[in-house]
Amino acid sequence: MTELALPAGSLQAALVAFNEGADAVYLGMRRFSARKEATNFNFEELSKLKQVANEQQKKIYVTVNTLITDEQLADVIKLLRQIAFIGCDGVIVQDLGVAHLIKTQFPSLPLHGSTQLAVHTIEGVRQMQDMGFERVVLSRELTLEEIQVIREACPDIELKIFIHGALCYGFSGLCTASKQLCGRSANCGACAQICRSWFSLEQDTETSEALSPVPEGKNTGWYFSMSDLKGGEAAKKLEEMGIESLKVEGRMKGPAYTLAASRYYRAVLDGKASEEEKQALDQSLSVVFARRQTGGWLTGYGRKRQSFEPRNKPTLGSTSYPGHRGIPAAQVLVVKSDYAVVTTKCDLAIRDGIMFFTKGINQPIDTVKFSLSGIYNNQGASMTYAYKGETVEIELPRSGPIPHSGETLYLISAHDQNPALLNENLPTSKFPLDMTVIIEKNEISIQTNFMDSPIIQHYPMDISVANKSQDLTHHLQTIFAQSDTSFCTLGTITYTNNTELKDEEVFLPLSILKSIRRDWYGILDKKLANWLEREVDFSERTTLIESIQLPGREKLCTKGGLPYLDIPQLASYLESGKKPEGLLFFEDGKFFLPLSPVMFEEEKYYACLDSIIKILDSENDLGKTYVGLNNIAQIRWAKKNPQVHCFFDAYLYLANSEAAIMATELLPNLAGGYLWGETDTYEPSRWPFVPSKVGDVYTPPLFISRSCFRRDSLMLKCDQCPHKGSWYVKQQNHRYHVMVNDCITTVTKA
């Protein structure tokens, strides 16, 4: 059975999701979550939810899916202690250093790969499996057919697919727009959603008009705003192909969204609801939150795979308006000063949220939003509800813009959409500890092992002869199973009777045992608090492997600012007899060959790469050639080609020493690597090699996107398309270069 996983930005949202049919929730803690602005969870809230999940046989996945610097590693370990103590069904990670910590220090925690790792190929999934990951959240940019191919090639690892919610313009994990433009790193959970802001468009005057068309009316727009994914059509197909988990995006949204999404997708997967019922649930979900919606890459791309087949489906952009637009609510017939006559397109009620579009002052389009305060029939009588198809009068805002005749009003919230608050005063989950009680003549002692450390506590007690036969095991179990508010509880209990009395003759006073119990669990909770906050000791490296210092990363960029080479094109040039000089980057007597972080035609890509390596070897240039790995999948290629010098490039992030250690474990002959470009500091004593810095001059692309700018942003048709193009966009006096090559869009600083 395919799992339905809902976002839980808060404990309330998680409880609602479980109540409404979700099989699982995914959530973040207060730190190191890719949704930093969500409410998120503390230790006690996670423990409460774990207890609910245990009782209802639900699952919890915790995201620790940001990149971590060396100075943050100690805090991450403390966080992982919390998660390991409470337990969960998977930790979703992006940082290879966090993955290494979990593997080596917290093996009880299942490893799940975040979509931030940009895994979108068979070899990528296989590499994740090689690294000990049990589940991979695939990139959102895959079609159903591409997912099917991966599923068939990788049957022994769990796959998770996004089926609903926001689509990023750039590949998750590869986007640097927010950091470059606002100083807020998407890889640290602080994305400023630059893709939802508007730009003006300019033709590239240095190229032909055919390669830089600017359609009429497209001089400004939200060019990088994607439509929202609605995967109802795809959900059952994904279930049929054996996908283990379907994921709804939206940890920044509230319980109303969680409720509506749970109900709709539960109905889709169960297959028991009528089409009319599903349509009503779909509509309720869209009212809570929906941009323009499409089937996304799953069913809305218009192609089964990366090809030049014309895309005849609607575009994937939401370029005319980037925000929540709900559903059409009414058509305006007549407008007067403070009311409008409308024909309703759906049921409406007092206190529903209404929106209409108006001309913007600082942007192309703005909106007016108001709460519906009055509905009247044609006799002027006040109404609480208006049903679909009725013609009624509604009150308009008393100031500001008003809609015009013929305009559409949109329903953006329902008066009754927020669910009743569920009780959060819940018991916490408890950590079971096996205990041994030793009974002496004048004392009892209690022993246990807590986090691999023995604990023993002695209590004075005069043991006397019982008046009637005693069942010591039952007696001790009954007392110590009651742990009150402690985070610990009794697992199993055994005892040793070292008195001269027979077991059935031993009398243990109940009042004294209760006092001992309170003290014992108080001691355990103190031990827990100390363990959770215990300082972290990092061992210094024992050896420093030989590595090269890589050039400033700006020196390994094309004239257009791309930080990787076109491998198929390069193979074609070399196969035609051209020399590597001028084709590969050349610095300090070495050739550099950085690979692309995106490669949909993987088999063809590696065939071209193998051809390049063979030619370089035949020309005696391979020994001075260094290949930059920019995607997890490429690690497998490097393993198969140990004769090739490889380094972790700018997109295969080395943000901390644990990631660097894992890199050298994966590739013992690793030639080196770049320190993650968003930090300048690292702890030299812990790194297995000296990392290279990308340098202050290097500016990576803002976006690398499968969304074709020609098609999805400018809405040009695919017929007779040259599959490439060049434009410039501007925002606040900053200029950016938009390049399309084989339908992949890259945006760089101009």
Salt bridges, closest charged atoms under 4 A:
GLU3 OE2 - ARG135 NH1 3.04
GLU20 OE1 - ARG263 NE 2.81
ASP23 OD2 - ARG266 NH1 3.10
GLU44 OE2 - LYS48 NZ 3.97
GLU45 OE1 - ARG30 NH2 3.10
ASP70 OD1 - ARG686 NH2 3.82
ASP75 OD2 - ARG31 NH1 2.88
GLU123 OE2 - ARG126 NH1 3.11
GLU123 OE1 - ARG636 NE 3.07
GLU123 OE1 - LYS640 NZ 3.15
ASP130 OD2 - ARG636 NH1 2.60
GLU146 OE2 - ARG706 NH2 2.86
GLU158 OE1 - ARG135 NH2 2.87
GLU202 OE1 - ARG735 NE 3.13
ASP204 OD2 - HIS737 NE2 3.97
ASP228 OD1 - ARG291 NH1 2.96
GLU239 OE1 - LYS236 NZ 2.83
GLU244 OE1 - ARG151 NH1 2.71
GLU249 OE1 - LYS253 NZ 3.42
ASP270 OD1 - ARG266 NE 3.21
GLU275 OE2 - LYS278 NZ 3.02
ASP282 OD2 - LYS230 NZ 2.93
ASP338 OD2 - ARG398 NH1 3.89
ASP352 OD1 - HIS415 ND1 2.92
ASP416 OD2 - HIS415 NE2 3.85
GLU443 OE2 - HIS458 ND1 3.17
GLU533 OE1 - LYS78 NZ 3.88
GLU535 OE2 - LYS78 NZ 3.66
GLU619 OE1 - LYS579 NZ 3.34
ASP621 OD1 - LYS624 NZ 3.64
ASP649 OD1 - ARG553 NE 2.76
GLU658 OE1 - HIS100 ND1 2.65
GLU665 OE1 - HIS100 NE2 3.10
ASP712 OD1 - ARG311 NH2 2.60
